[in-house]
Amino acid sequence: MTEEILESITVPAVVSKDECIYCFESPFNEPLALGASPKHSLNICLDCFQATCNRHLPLHTQVTKHSCDSMHSTYLNIAKVEKPKQENAEESNNSKKIKLQVIEKPEDETHNTIWSLERFNGENVPRTVFLESTEINIPSRILEKIEKIIKAKSQDFEDKKNSWELEISTCPHTENFQVPNKPENAVDLNQCSSCDLVQNLWLCLHCGNIGCGREQVGIDGHSHALDHYQNNNNHPLAIKLGSLSSSTYDLYCYACDDETRFPNNINLGNALLIYGINVQEKIANEKTLIQLQVEQNENWQFRMVDSSGKEFEKLSPSKDYGCGLINLGNSCYLNSVMQSLLNGGIPNWSLDFLGSEFPLDVVYPGNNLKCQWIKLFNAMRCEPEFYPNGIKPTTFKKCIGQNHEEFSSNRQQDAMEFLTFLLDLLDRKFFSIGSSGASNVNDLVRFIMEDRLQCNKCGKVKYSYEPAEAIQIPLEENSETQDLLERIKAYFEGQTIEFKCANCKEKVTANKRPCFKSFPQTLVLNPIRIKLQNWIPVKTSNELLLPGLSDRDDVLDVSSFLSQGFNPQIEELLPEEDEDHTNFTPNQCSISQLLEMGFTQNASVRALFNTGNQDAESAMNWLFQHMDDPDLNEAFVPPPTDLKKVERDVDEASLASMQSMGLNPNLCRKALIINNGDVSRSVEWVFNNMDDDGKLSEPEVPTEQQQQRQKDYGYSTAKPYVLTAVVCHKGNSVHSGHYVVFIRKLVADEWKWVLYNDEKLVVAESIEDIKINGYIYFYTRC
């Protein structure tokens, strides 16, 4: 029977065997006492090669019976038992080592594997055991098949490996690089050509210039390599000399403003040889960019002791506090946001309507968002006591980020961007029209923001309304202590902008002032801690005084910012704008960030329109590529979207020119229409919208139900707000460093701040980190 079972299966190269598909149980055990049995094991299904724990094995058989041709009943049960550690000098050294790549250490070096081949016969019915690892004289062909399953690459390892390998890609400048002629004079590789620095040196691959890099934490730099590129725009590629070895190198493209690599290393080797460098003989003597980022992230530690050096009180996982989330490398941004949502940062936020039971029609829950949410929710809220060391949200992160370039990677991300992305994803998956019908819990943070625009020449006004789910608050550009309430007041005072007045028929200045049309249940505030330094966005750490930080009764009052609405007795409305043009409303959070970086209002709006109104980073990259556009800072008039009113004929020569590039004819025609015949912008539009169907559809008119839902966001009357949670970030950039979250909880019948620092849960007696590192504030209506 054993041979029949094993002969009929084909073992895949990658097997999901790290944790149960329905919970976070793993097969790993600490060293066992003599005669003891392992506590933890997984059952690898020999039909679909997914792993389930003993608790959820009946569920998997039930699912497959319901959804497959036959019930999956044969399994290889495996348990990994840690071998006793051998004491040696290396293991006694507690210093962290930087992982430059994902290397899988054979498990048989660290663990013994106990296995048994079994058949599941039903709940409360003994399993049939065909074969066990303790048996002797197991036929070689059977043992070979079982070892092939045990030694197959784990899915977790493969995901990490692929993610890191995709981190750095080629660019047009490396793909088209031509090895230059050998310079007449030998290149001095030992010192920056513009200063006396002898480390952090970058070699221009086009001419041999040696320039120092940017200043980083613990590393001197004056950006002379960047200066060289700015004076020689056809010299984009530079390589860090100290990172060179036969297997690794740091290559940067200043034109693309990103790390890059060559398609193969032949061109690189030939280029280095003309400057007297034999890469095969080089040994890296400086940290690479990856090393620096990982090391920097590990060094950002939040205070875990009080002023006297006493450690904060540790909290055990429970239904009151949830459980910790283990950092997957750079996933602290996700951990902090998920703890905020599931542990009371936004009170009453819950997806309880999804239930805690897994659907019976999903055989592969790893790619199903509902299943992954139930799995995470059950661990964090229903049974956190099962996970004293925290859980790894690996499959959850993979599932929600699978179609997003950034959130599917292992790079650090902006927690505010992730929160916005996650709420939008949940809207589409669970709260779209025709879905569950449940009330949308994301509406707890939503409200209506009013924009009042008054022309400074004619005095007429225009009112517009947009739903919002956060306010980004600009901070003053200094290192002084600032007051959040004062910054909020400054935000609602508005700003002076340039615009083309529909009444004056000319470009004028106007006062643009925001107000609350309605108030959310939980107000999300995101102070803009970004400024440009050497054209690189860096984060500031001003101390910020917060209502309610020390005293829960010290509430935030925003009632004075409630809109009074249009007053026909003293105000006159501006005439409607030309109906042929789009009513484009740029993302105000992104506008604020771009203005903080020094870009003009018109340039910022133009950039957001051309990047799909996505985020500030995409718009910033677009701006850097279009700095020479003559109309960049001109008043921006969006192209028409009501294509019924637009002449649909296009210039045939322009169309033929675009089609000669191999572009889709329908996309080319649509691009030329919406970009008013501008070929260069039309080409760019096509490349940014390759998944568009090319159809010139009529603009959608919101249904009455949708319009009503928009009107119903938030409350029309004001109430005070109490501070319930703060996501903090420590680091020089929101895309590096470390995120944690402080959530106000009842501990021993007293309101205290609980610090969620990845898998660690402690009572925070110090609030200094919140003052200087607060990045997202959650204020909840009393």
C-alpha positions, -999 to +999 in steps of 0.1 A: +000+000+000+029+024+009+045+019-025+012+025-043+007+058-025+042+071-032+045+059-068+014+078-078+026+112-067+049+137-083+068+158-058+070+195-068+102+215-065+087+238-039+065+226-010+045+247+014+058+232+047+066+261+070+032+266+087-003+254+087-024+270+059-052+277+085-031+289+115+005+296+124+014+262+138+049+251+126+067+217+127+096+231+148+103+218+183+130+225+209+153+197+219+132+168+234+138+150+267+146+114+264+115+094+254+094+126+248+072+131+217+073+163+196+046+188+205+045+204+171+041+188+136+025+194+102+007+171+078+018+176+042-010+166+019+002+142-008-024+154-032-020+192-031+012+195-010-002+220+014+005+217+051-020+215+079-017+211+117-034+182+134-061+206+146-070+217+111-065+184+092-102+175+094-110+209+079-087+203+049-102+169+042-137+185+045-128+213+020-113+189-005-143+165-002-165+195-009-145+211-038-124+184-053-130+152-072-119+132-042-111+138-005-074+143+002-067+117+029-030+107+027-004+128+044+032+128+054+033+140+091+066+157+099+081+172+130+114+190+132+133+186+165+162+210+172+196+193+177+214+202+210+235+232+204+272+228+206+290+255+225+316+274+206+331+308+204+310+318+174+277+309+191+286+329+222+291+360+201+258+378+202+266+404+176+242+405+146+254+396+112+241+412+081+224+389+056+233+400+021+213+373+004+188+346+013+207+314+019+189+283+030+209+263+055+201+226+053+176+217+080+193+184+087+223+204+101+201+220+127+171+197+132+163+160+132+132+151+112+106+126+126+080+115+100+052+091+094+031+083+064-006+083+074-041+082+062-068+103+078-100+083+084-122+109+100-125+129+132-122+109+164-111+079+143-075+066+147-054+073+116-039+045+096-001+046+099+017+030+069+053+038+077+074+057+103+109+071+103+118+049+133+114+018+112+144+000+099+151-016+065+129+009+046+132+002+009+155+028-008+130+039-035+103+047-008+129+065+014+141+085-016+105+097-024+099+107+012+133+125+015+125+144-017+093+158+000+112+166+032+141+183+014+121+202-012+126+239-010+102+256+013+077+281-001+086+307+024+123+305+014+114+307-023+092+337-018+120+355+001+146+346-024+126+358-054+117+390-036+153+399-029+165+388-063+139+411-079+151+441-058+177+453-083+170+453-120+187+465-151+180+499-166+182+514-201+216+529-193+232+495-183+215+477-212+229+502-237+262+508-220+293+510-243+327+505-229+346+538-232+381+543-245+410+539-221+418+573-205+452+589-214+462+593-178+459+567-150+430+572-127+437+578-090+413+554-073+423+563-038+408+597-033+378+618-044+388+642-072+370+671-055+378+666-018+401+646+005+378+617+013+393+583+007+362+562+015+327+561+001+343+566-034+323+561-066+339+556-101+321+570-131+321+542-156+320+566-185+351+587-179+369+574-147+361+604-125+363+595-088+337+613-066+325+607-030+289+595-024+262+610-003+265+614+034+249+585+053+246+575+089+282+570+101+297+576+066+311+609+054+302+621+019+298+654+000+279+641-030+307+649-055+298+618-076+263+633-079+278+667-088+298+651-116+266+636-131+248+669-128+276+685-148+278+656-173+243+643-179+255+616-203+275+600-174+247+583-154+265+551-142+288+550-111+301+521-091+312+520-055+348+510-053+347+497-018+318+473-026+336+456-055+343+419-054+340+390-078+304+384-067+290+417-055+290+454-064+270+486-059+260+502-091+239+534-092+222+551-121+218+588-114+195+593-144+171+567-131+179+576-095+181+540-084+203+511-079+208+490-110+228+461-125+242+450-158+224+423-178+257+404-176+290+413-160+311+412-192+306+449-200+313+458-164+344+437-162+357+452-195+349+488-183+367+483-150+398+468-167+404+501-187+407+519-153+431+493-140+407+472-119+405+434-121+373+426-104+383+390-099+411+401-076+389+426-056+377+420-021+349+443-008+362+464+021+332+487+026+296+479+034+273+477+004+241+498+001+220+467+012+243+462+042+240+498+052+202+498+049+197+466+069+223+476+095+206+510+098+172+495+102+185+472+130+201+500+148+169+521+151+158+509+186+129+523+204+132+528+242+124+495+260+135+507+295+125+536+317+146+565+328+162+544+356+172+516+332+145+493+343+129+472+316+093+480+307+067+455+319+062+427+294+027+416+285+017+381+275-004+376+244-041+376+254-074+386+240-070+420+257-037+428+240-035+404+210-002+389+201+031+401+185+039+401+148+074+390+139+094+412+115+099+395+082+129+417+074+114+451+066+077+445+075+075+466+107+053+491+087+028+464+081+030+451+117+023+486+131-007+492+109-022+458+115-019+462+153-035+496+150-065+482+131-070+449+151-060+461+186-080+492+192-061+519+175-093+526+156-120+516+181-148+494+167-129+487+135-134+451+127-142+427+099-162+404+122-188+398+094-162+376+077-165+353+107-138+330+120-147+299+100-129+292+067-150+288+036-153+252+023-150+262-014-113+274-011-088+246-015-058+270-017-063+296+010-028+311+006-040+333-023-075+341-009-077+374+010-107+364+031-089+332+042-058+351+050-077+377+070-095+350+090-062+333+097-046+365+110-077+376+129-080+342+146-044+343+158-044+379+169-079+382+184-094+347+190-065+326+202-034+348+208-024+327+238-013+300+213+015+322+201+037+335+230+066+343+206+044+361+180+034+350+145+049+356+111+024+373+088+042+359+057+013+346+037-009+376+046+017+400+034+022+379+002-015+378-005-023+415+000+008+427-018+009+402-047-002+428-074+017+458-059+053+463-069+064+479-036+043+460-011+052+426-026+089+434-021+111+431+010+118+469+010+108+491+038+076+511+030+058+542+042+032+531+069+008+559+058+009+547+022+003+512+033-027+521+055-042+539+025-035+510+002-049+485+026-082+504+032-086+507-006-080+470-011-105+461+015-130+485-001-127+467-034-127+432-020-153+433+007-173+465+004-178+471-033-214+473-047-229+438-048-205+423-022-213+414+013-237+442+021-220+448+054-215+484+065-180+496+056-158+498+087-133+519+067-159+547+069-150+551+105-120+573+094-138+590+065-153+625+064-161+652+039-135+680+034-147+713+020-124+735-002-133+771-004-117+790-032-120+828-033-106+849-062-086+878-049-095+900-078-133+896-082-140+882-047-163+854-060-161+820-044-162+783-053-170+755-030-160+719-037-163+687-015-142+656-014-143+625+009-111+621+029-097+596+053-066+614+067-052+649+070-015+655+063-003+683+085+028+703+073+054+711+100+076+742+101+111+736+086+131+740+118+144+718+146+123+735+173+095+719+194+061+724+177+025+722+188+002+699+169-028+721+175-010+752+162+000+732+131-036+722+125-047+758+128-021+768+103-033+741+079-069+753+081-059+789+075-053+778+039-029+792+013-026+815-017-025+798-051-025+808-087-054+798-109-074+809-139-105+826-127-136+816-147-151+850-140-120+872-146-109+851-176-073+854-166-047+839-143-050+855-108-043+846-072-069+831-049-072+820-013-078+783-009-090+772+025-101+738+037-128+731+063-146+701+078-179+695+062-183+665+085-162+649+112-150+612+112-154+588+141-116+584+142-095+613+128-062+602+112-035+628+113-001+624+095+024+652+102+047+658+071+081+650+085+098+652+050+122+677+036+146+677+006+183+674+014+206+672-017+174+665-036+168+634-014+137+632+007+148+629+044+127+627+076+128+652+104+123+645+141+109+676+156+094+671+190+056+676+187+033+685+216+001+664+214-033+669+231-040+638+251-005+622+251+001+624+289-035+629+301-063+610+284-087+638+294-068+664+275-088+662+243-084+675+208-110+701+198-114+708+161-149+722+162-137+757+151-128+743+117-163+733+108-175+748+075-201+775+076-210+767+040-220+791+012-236+823+024-257+838-005-262+871+014-225+880+014-209+857-012-213+852-049-204+820-066-179+818-095-194+807-128-190+771-137-157+762-154-156+751-190-175+718-191-152+704-217-125+700-192-119+674-165-129+682-129-096+668-116-090+670-079-054+662-069-047+642-038-042+669-011-019+647+010+004+643-020+002+680-029+013+690+007+043+667+005+053+680-029+050+716-018+071+708+012+098+694-012+099+728-030+078+721-061+052+746-072+014+741-069+010+739-107+039+715-112+026+693-084-009+691-098+004+684-133+026+656-119-002+640-100-025+640-130+001+624-152+008+596-126-028+587-120-031+608-088-013+579-070+012+592-045+039+619-039+068+596-047+055+587-082+047+624-088+082+634-076+099+609-100+077+623-129+088+658-119+125+649-120+120+635-155+102+667-167+122+695-151+130+709-185+093+710-197+087+747-206+051+746-193+059+727-161+049+756-138+022+770-159-014+768-147-026+732-154-058+726-173-067+689-174-075+674-208-112+667-214-127+634-204-162+638-217-151+623-250-185+628-265-177+665-267-142+660-281-132+657-317-121+621-320-101+625-352-063+624-346-034+634-367-026+603-388+011+610-390+013+611-351-007+579-349+016+562-375+047+574-356+034+559-323+024+526-340+058+523-356+071+519-320+051+487-318+024+502-296-013+491-296-032+512-322-063+516-299-041+528-270-023+552-294-055+567-306-069+571-271-037+586-258-036+612-286-072+622-280-068+627-242-034+644-246-046+668-273-023+653-300+009+657-279+030+627-291+056+626-263+030+627-236+008+602-255+037+577-256+042+582-219+005+577-213+005+544-232+035+530-213+018+540-180-015+524-191-005+492-209-034+473-193-060+498-206-085+484-231-082+514-254-119+520-255-132+556-254-159+549-228-184+575-216-176+588-181-194+570-153-222+589-135-223+581-098-255+564-088-279+580-064-269+554-038-232+562-042-239+599-040-259+594-008-231+573+007-206+601+000-229+626+018-232+603+048-195+601+057-189+613+093-209+635+116-223+669+110-217+680+146-183+683+164-172+665+195-138+663+212-113+637+202-092+615+225-058+601+214-060+563+210-029+553+191+003+566+175+024+549+149+060+560+154+089+559+130+126+562+138+150+567+109+163+591+083+136+582+057+101+567+058+115+540+035+141+529+060+144+528+098+118+511+121+081+515+128+063+507+161+028+515+174+017+528+208-019+519+216-038+532+247-051+502+267-065+494+301-038+477+320-048+467+356-078+490+353-056+520+344-052+536+310-016+531+298+003+531+265+011+496+252+041+495+229+038+470+200+074+466+187+071+437+163+067+405+185+073+424+217+044+438+238+053+460+267+038+487+289+055+519+279+063+541+309+081+566+287+064+587+260+095+605+247+096+584+215+060+594+207+069+631+209+097+630+185+089+600+163+051+602+159+041+596+123+004+587+123-019+598+151-053+582+157-078+605+175-112+590+183-144+609+189-155+610+225 
